């Protein structure tokens, strides 16, 4: 589970690529199924993007707090 939380964008990319290959090589799939899967992929992509944005924001906050902590005892000019 930790791997999924750490690498959601990579997992998403692999799954989308595999789905594209299945759609290409299995032409008998019903179009309704393909459209439903496309909608699901877009929804999952949004969730992955929000997860990655949250990780980026958290990393920026951690860096900002570390900068404040390092400069707390130093006099300012």
Phi, psi and omega in degrees: 000326179296323178298319180296319179291330182280324187232053182293325182292322179293316179297317178301315181298318179295316180295319179294320178296317179296320178297319178297320178294319179297315180297322181290316186269354177238082186289348182276003179293139179291144183295329178297321179294317180296317179294321178295318178294323178297318178296320179295320179298319178296319178295318178294323178300321177296318179296319178296318180297318179295322177297314180295321177297320178295320178295320179294317179296319179296320179294322178294321178293318179298318180294320180295318179293323179294320178296319179294320181293320180292324183268006186294323184265357184270138177287148178257149182273000000 
